[in-house]
C-alpha cells in the first residue's frame, strides 16, 4: 500500500474510533452495538494492512478472537463469561506467537517460553490454592488469560523498537482488565462498597474499562502500520520464517 493512502486510511480509522469512543462515553443509546462495532472496525482496518507474514496473521486472528470474546461479553444478553474468556485466551495466544516470532536468538525464545510457562503454572496453582473448592473453569481460564496478557506486555516492551505501538496497546488492554477485575473483587468482598471512597474511583462518571479497551483495540492493527519493523536480519539469524501457517516460527 502506498504511504499516502496508508496515512489517509489510518487517519480515517482513528477519527471513526475516536468518535465512537466519545459517543460511548456520553450516550446511553445503542452502547453494546456501538461498542461491538468499534471492534469490528478494527478487524476491517487490519484487513486493509494485509501482508503474507506471520506477524499479520497473528494480529488479525487475535483481533478476530477478541471480536468473538466481545460477542459473548458485550453483545450477547445475558453474557457468557466463560466463552468470552476462552476467546480472549485465543487472542493472547495469537499475540504470543507474534512476539515469539520476532526473537532474534534461540536463547531468547527459550527464556520466553520458560518464563511464560512458569508464570502460567504459578497463576493456575495460586488460583486453586486460594479458591480451593470455589475454583471453577471461569476462574482458571481467566487467570490463564491474565498471566499470558502480562507476559505478552512484558515481552512487547523488550521489542519496543520493532513495534512501538504494540506494547502501548497491550498496556491499555491490561489496564482495562485490571479495572474489571478490581470492580468484581470490590463488589464481591467489600461490604458497603457502593458507599466507600473507592467506589467513585472504580466507577467514575464514564465507562472506565472501555476508556482503556477501545484505544487498545485500535492501536493493535495500527501497530502493524506505524513505525513497524519486521527485523528481517533478526529473522535470518534465528532461521524464522513468515509462511502462511508460521509453523517453523514456533520451533525452539
BELBEL-V646185 format. One record per pair of residues at least 24 apart in sequence whose C-alpha atoms are under 6 Angstrom apart, sorted by the first residue. I is the first residue (numbers start at 1). J is the second residue. D is the distance in whole Angstrom. If there is no record, write none. Layout:
I,J,D
I,J,D
//
This chain:
25,206,6
32,74,6
32,75,6
42,218,6
46,221,5
53,242,5
54,242,5
54,246,6
55,98,5
58,94,5
58,98,6
62,91,4
62,94,5
65,90,6
65,91,5
66,91,6
82,138,5
89,145,5
92,149,6
101,249,6
104,234,5
104,238,5
105,238,5
120,144,6
120,147,6
162,228,6
162,229,5
163,223,6
163,228,5
165,223,5
166,220,6
166,223,5
169,216,4
169,219,5
169,220,6
172,212,5
172,216,5
173,213,6
173,216,6
176,209,5
176,212,5
176,213,6
//
